[in-house]
Amino acid sequence: MGNYVLHEPWRVVSQNEVNTAREYAARLLHDLYDDRETVLSVLKEKGRIPEEAMPDTDSDDEKAPA
């Protein structure tokens, strides 16, 4: 959000603006999850995500059950 959002008088947001914002946010999320591992590593590097939340990339989902 730009600084103007905080300093201009507040107004009612139209349904069209809500829909546009929702579509924009959905596209951003889709792009982020196209390369989830890279996004998570950048977030970790910036201290924005705890290490425990990182996926275990060394695990093998095809291991035989014990």
N, CA, C and O atoms as a GROMACS GRO file, in nm:
protein
  264
    1MET      N    1   0.083  -0.118   0.000
    1MET     CA    2   0.000   0.000   0.000
    1MET      C    3   0.088   0.124   0.000
    1MET      O    4   0.192   0.130   0.065
    2GLY      N    5   0.042   0.218  -0.074
    2GLY     CA    6   0.115   0.343  -0.076
    2GLY      C    7   0.085   0.427   0.047
    2GLY      O    8  -0.013   0.402   0.118
    3ASN      N    9   0.168   0.524   0.071
    3ASN     CA   10   0.151   0.613   0.184
    3ASN      C   11   0.019   0.690   0.175
    3ASN      O   12  -0.039   0.728   0.276
    4TYR      N   13  -0.028   0.712   0.052
    4TYR     CA   14  -0.153   0.786   0.033
    4TYR      C   15  -0.271   0.714   0.098
    4TYR      O   16  -0.368   0.778   0.139
    5VAL      N   17  -0.265   0.582   0.107
    5VAL     CA   18  -0.375   0.506   0.167
    5VAL      C   19  -0.394   0.546   0.312
    5VAL      O   20  -0.507   0.550   0.362
    6LEU      N   21  -0.286   0.575   0.380
    6LEU     CA   22  -0.294   0.611   0.521
    6LEU      C   23  -0.336   0.755   0.543
    6LEU      O   24  -0.392   0.788   0.648
    7HIS      N   25  -0.309   0.842   0.447
    7HIS     CA   26  -0.328   0.984   0.471
    7HIS      C   27  -0.447   1.046   0.399
    7HIS      O   28  -0.489   1.157   0.434
    8GLU      N   29  -0.502   0.979   0.301
    8GLU     CA   30  -0.622   1.031   0.235
    8GLU      C   31  -0.744   0.996   0.318
    8GLU      O   32  -0.742   0.901   0.396
    9PRO      N   33  -0.852   1.072   0.302
    9PRO     CA   34  -0.976   1.038   0.372
    9PRO      C   35  -1.023   0.897   0.332
    9PRO      O   36  -1.013   0.857   0.216
   10TRP      N   37  -1.075   0.825   0.430
   10TRP     CA   38  -1.124   0.690   0.404
   10TRP      C   39  -1.254   0.698   0.327
   10TRP      O   40  -1.330   0.794   0.340
   11ARG      N   41  -1.280   0.597   0.247
   11ARG     CA   42  -1.402   0.593   0.168
   11ARG      C   43  -1.449   0.449   0.158
   11ARG      O   44  -1.376   0.355   0.189
   12VAL      N   45  -1.572   0.434   0.115
   12VAL     CA   46  -1.627   0.300   0.095
   12VAL      C   47  -1.559   0.237  -0.026
   12VAL      O   48  -1.542   0.302  -0.129
   13VAL      N   49  -1.521   0.112  -0.013
   13VAL     CA   50  -1.457   0.039  -0.123
   13VAL      C   51  -1.565  -0.033  -0.201
   13VAL      O   52  -1.652  -0.099  -0.143
   14SER      N   53  -1.561  -0.020  -0.333
   14SER     CA   54  -1.663  -0.083  -0.416
   14SER      C   55  -1.638  -0.233  -0.428
   14SER      O   56  -1.526  -0.280  -0.408
   15GLN      N   57  -1.742  -0.306  -0.462
   15GLN     CA   58  -1.730  -0.450  -0.481
   15GLN      C   59  -1.632  -0.481  -0.594
   15GLN      O   60  -1.559  -0.580  -0.587
   16ASN      N   61  -1.631  -0.399  -0.697
   16ASN     CA   62  -1.537  -0.418  -0.808
   16ASN      C   63  -1.392  -0.406  -0.760
   16ASN      O   64  -1.306  -0.483  -0.802
   17GLU      N   65  -1.365  -0.309  -0.672
   17GLU     CA   66  -1.230  -0.294  -0.617
   17GLU      C   67  -1.191  -0.414  -0.532
   17GLU      O   68  -1.077  -0.460  -0.535
   18VAL      N   69  -1.287  -0.465  -0.456
   18VAL     CA   70  -1.262  -0.584  -0.374
   18VAL      C   71  -1.229  -0.703  -0.463
   18VAL      O   72  -1.133  -0.776  -0.437
   19ASN      N   73  -1.306  -0.722  -0.568
   19ASN     CA   74  -1.282  -0.833  -0.661
   19ASN      C   75  -1.146  -0.821  -0.729
   19ASN      O   76  -1.074  -0.920  -0.743
   20THR      N   77  -1.112  -0.701  -0.771
   20THR     CA   78  -0.982  -0.678  -0.834
   20THR      C   79  -0.868  -0.710  -0.737
   20THR      O   80  -0.772  -0.776  -0.775
   21ALA      N   81  -0.880  -0.663  -0.614
   21ALA     CA   82  -0.777  -0.690  -0.514
   21ALA      C   83  -0.766  -0.839  -0.485
   21ALA      O   84  -0.656  -0.891  -0.470
   22ARG      N   85  -0.878  -0.907  -0.478
   22ARG     CA   86  -0.879  -1.052  -0.452
   22ARG      C   87  -0.810  -1.127  -0.566
   22ARG      O   88  -0.730  -1.217  -0.542
   23GLU      N   89  -0.840  -1.089  -0.690
   23GLU     CA   90  -0.776  -1.154  -0.805
   23GLU      C   91  -0.626  -1.128  -0.806
   23GLU      O   92  -0.547  -1.219  -0.836
   24TYR      N   93  -0.586  -1.007  -0.774
   24TYR     CA   94  -0.444  -0.972  -0.771
   24TYR      C   95  -0.372  -1.053  -0.663
   24TYR      O   96  -0.265  -1.108  -0.688
   25ALA      N   97  -0.431  -1.061  -0.544
   25ALA     CA   98  -0.370  -1.137  -0.436
   25ALA      C   99  -0.362  -1.286  -0.471
   25ALA      O  100  -0.263  -1.351  -0.440
   26ALA      N  101  -0.465  -1.338  -0.536
   26ALA     CA  102  -0.464  -1.479  -0.577
   26ALA      C  103  -0.352  -1.505  -0.676
   26ALA      O  104  -0.285  -1.608  -0.668
   27ARG      N  105  -0.330  -1.414  -0.770
   27ARG     CA  106  -0.220  -1.430  -0.866
   27ARG      C  107  -0.084  -1.427  -0.797
   27ARG      O  108   0.005  -1.505  -0.830
   28LEU      N  109  -0.069  -1.337  -0.700
   28LEU     CA  110   0.057  -1.331  -0.626
   28LEU      C  111   0.082  -1.461  -0.551
   28LEU      O  112   0.193  -1.515  -0.555
   29LEU      N  113  -0.020  -1.510  -0.482
   29LEU     CA  114  -0.004  -1.636  -0.408
   29LEU      C  115   0.027  -1.751  -0.502
   29LEU      O  116   0.110  -1.836  -0.471
   30HIS      N  117  -0.040  -1.756  -0.615
   30HIS     CA  118  -0.015  -1.861  -0.713
   30HIS      C  119   0.131  -1.857  -0.759
   30HIS      O  120   0.197  -1.961  -0.768
   31ASP      N  121   0.180  -1.737  -0.789
   31ASP     CA  122   0.320  -1.723  -0.832
   31ASP      C  123   0.416  -1.766  -0.722
   31ASP      O  124   0.518  -1.831  -0.750
   32LEU      N  125   0.386  -1.731  -0.597
   32LEU     CA  126   0.472  -1.771  -0.487
   32LEU      C  127   0.480  -1.923  -0.474
   32LEU      O  128   0.588  -1.978  -0.455
   33TYR      N  129   0.367  -1.989  -0.485
   33TYR     CA  130   0.366  -2.133  -0.466
   33TYR      C  131   0.410  -2.210  -0.589
   33TYR      O  132   0.424  -2.332  -0.582
   34ASP      N  133   0.431  -2.143  -0.702
   34ASP     CA  134   0.491  -2.210  -0.816
   34ASP      C  135   0.633  -2.255  -0.783
   34ASP      O  136   0.680  -2.356  -0.835
   35ASP      N  137   0.701  -2.181  -0.697
   35ASP     CA  138   0.837  -2.214  -0.655
   35ASP      C  139   0.844  -2.205  -0.504
   35ASP      O  140   0.918  -2.122  -0.449
   36ARG      N  141   0.768  -2.289  -0.437
   36ARG     CA  142   0.752  -2.282  -0.291
   36ARG      C  143   0.884  -2.293  -0.216
   36ARG      O  144   0.906  -2.220  -0.120
   37GLU      N  145   0.971  -2.384  -0.259
   37GLU     CA  146   1.098  -2.404  -0.189
   37GLU      C  147   1.182  -2.276  -0.188
   37GLU      O  148   1.241  -2.241  -0.086
   38THR      N  149   1.189  -2.208  -0.301
   38THR     CA  150   1.266  -2.083  -0.308
   38THR      C  151   1.204  -1.977  -0.219
   38THR      O  152   1.274  -1.907  -0.147
   39VAL      N  153   1.072  -1.965  -0.224
   39VAL     CA  154   1.002  -1.866  -0.140
   39VAL      C  155   1.029  -1.893   0.007
   39VAL      O  156   1.060  -1.801   0.082
   40LEU      N  157   1.016  -2.019   0.049
   40LEU     CA  158   1.040  -2.053   0.189
   40LEU      C  159   1.184  -2.026   0.230
   40LEU      O  160   1.208  -1.978   0.341
   41SER      N  161   1.279  -2.055   0.143
   41SER     CA  162   1.419  -2.030   0.180
   41SER      C  163   1.447  -1.880   0.192
   41SER      O  164   1.523  -1.838   0.280
   42VAL      N  165   1.387  -1.798   0.106
   42VAL     CA  166   1.404  -1.652   0.116
   42VAL      C  167   1.340  -1.601   0.245
   42VAL      O  168   1.399  -1.519   0.315
   43LEU      N  169   1.219  -1.649   0.276
   43LEU     CA  170   1.153  -1.607   0.400
   43LEU      C  171   1.236  -1.646   0.522
   43LEU      O  172   1.248  -1.568   0.616
   44LYS      N  173   1.295  -1.765   0.520
   44LYS     CA  174   1.379  -1.811   0.630
   44LYS      C  175   1.502  -1.721   0.642
   44LYS      O  176   1.538  -1.678   0.751
   45GLU      N  177   1.566  -1.693   0.529
   45GLU     CA  178   1.686  -1.609   0.526
   45GLU      C  179   1.657  -1.471   0.585
   45GLU      O  180   1.743  -1.413   0.652
   46LYS      N  181   1.537  -1.418   0.560
   46LYS     CA  182   1.499  -1.285   0.609
   46LYS      C  183   1.443  -1.288   0.751
   46LYS      O  184   1.405  -1.185   0.806
   47GLY      N  185   1.438  -1.409   0.811
   47GLY     CA  186   1.386  -1.422   0.947
   47GLY      C  187   1.235  -1.408   0.955
   47GLY      O  188   1.182  -1.372   1.060
   48ARG      N  189   1.166  -1.436   0.846
   48ARG     CA  190   1.021  -1.420   0.840
   48ARG      C  191   0.946  -1.551   0.863
   48ARG      O  192   0.823  -1.552   0.870
   49ILE      N  193   1.019  -1.662   0.876
   49ILE     CA  194   0.954  -1.792   0.895
   49ILE      C  195   1.044  -1.875   0.987
   49ILE      O  196   1.166  -1.879   0.966
   50PRO      N  197   0.986  -1.941   1.087
   50PRO     CA  198   1.070  -2.023   1.176
   50PRO      C  199   1.123  -2.145   1.104
   50PRO      O  200   1.059  -2.197   1.012
   51GLU      N  201   1.240  -2.191   1.144
   51GLU     CA  202   1.304  -2.306   1.080
   51GLU      C  203   1.214  -2.430   1.087
   51GLU      O  204   1.215  -2.512   0.996
   52GLU      N  205   1.138  -2.443   1.195
   52GLU     CA  206   1.049  -2.559   1.211
   52GLU      C  207   0.944  -2.566   1.101
   52GLU      O  208   0.893  -2.673   1.071
   53ALA      N  209   0.912  -2.452   1.042
   53ALA     CA  210   0.809  -2.448   0.938
   53ALA      C  211   0.862  -2.487   0.801
   53ALA      O  212   0.785  -2.507   0.708
   54MET      N  213   0.994  -2.498   0.789
   54MET     CA  214   1.053  -2.537   0.661
   54MET      C  215   1.022  -2.683   0.633
   54MET      O  216   1.030  -2.766   0.723
   55PRO      N  217   0.986  -2.716   0.509
   55PRO     CA  218   0.960  -2.856   0.477
   55PRO      C  219   1.088  -2.937   0.483
   55PRO      O  220   1.196  -2.886   0.457
   56ASP      N  221   1.073  -3.063   0.518
   56ASP     CA  222   1.187  -3.154   0.525
   56ASP      C  223   1.219  -3.201   0.385
   56ASP      O  224   1.156  -3.295   0.335
   57THR      N  225   1.315  -3.137   0.320
   57THR     CA  226   1.346  -3.170   0.181
   57THR      C  227   1.428  -3.298   0.169
   57THR      O  228   1.441  -3.352   0.060
   58ASP      N  229   1.483  -3.347   0.281
   58ASP     CA  230   1.561  -3.469   0.278
   58ASP      C  231   1.475  -3.594   0.291
   58ASP      O  232   1.522  -3.705   0.267
   59SER      N  233   1.349  -3.577   0.329
   59SER     CA  234   1.264  -3.694   0.349
   59SER      C  235   1.225  -3.753   0.214
   59SER      O  236   1.216  -3.682   0.114
   60ASP      N  237   1.203  -3.882   0.214
   60ASP     CA  238   1.164  -3.953   0.093
   60ASP      C  239   1.025  -4.010   0.115
   60ASP      O  240   1.007  -4.102   0.194
   61ASP      N  241   0.926  -3.954   0.046
   61ASP     CA  242   0.788  -3.996   0.065
   61ASP      C  243   0.764  -4.139   0.019
   61ASP      O  244   0.661  -4.198   0.053
   62GLU      N  245   0.856  -4.195  -0.058
   62GLU     CA  246   0.837  -4.328  -0.112
   62GLU      C  247   0.903  -4.435  -0.027
   62GLU      O  248   0.913  -4.550  -0.070
   63LYS      N  249   0.948  -4.401   0.094
   63LYS     CA  250   1.008  -4.501   0.181
   63LYS      C  251   0.905  -4.604   0.221
   63LYS      O  252   0.787  -4.573   0.240
   64ALA      N  253   0.949  -4.726   0.235
   64ALA     CA  254   0.860  -4.834   0.277
   64ALA      C  255   0.828  -4.815   0.424
   64ALA      O  256   0.915  -4.776   0.502
   65PRO      N  257   0.702  -4.842   0.465
   65PRO     CA  258   0.666  -4.829   0.606
   65PRO      C  259   0.744  -4.927   0.692
   65PRO      O  260   0.776  -5.038   0.648
   66ALA      N  261   0.776  -4.886   0.815
   66ALA     CA  262   0.854  -4.971   0.906
   66ALA      C  263   0.773  -5.082   0.964
   66ALA      O  264   0.825  -5.162   1.043
   0.00000   0.00000   0.00000
